């Protein structure tokens, strides 16, 4: 591969990655929007924010049938961070509700 070919390939790969990153951002924001409904339902049902069985189910679904090249451990780590951030959104909502009641 020539230097010109490599430079062109790198630029194209980065362009594709940037597009995917934008899609991931949008999807994560959609997920976060849905969490608003989740936390309101959990509050009404008196269900705690942290539901280990549910989180394990999410991870199982994310890793099930994973063709790679990203391994199951990588997906476990990624989804652990996503769910931690979604729990934080839920906690902020509950804290605000508690403040309103005061």
Secondary structure as GFF3:
##gff-version 3
##sequence-region A 1 102
A	DSSP	alpha_helix	3	45	.	.	.	ID=ss1
A	DSSP	alpha_helix	52	63	.	.	.	ID=ss2
A	DSSP	alpha_helix	72	101	.	.	.	ID=ss3
###
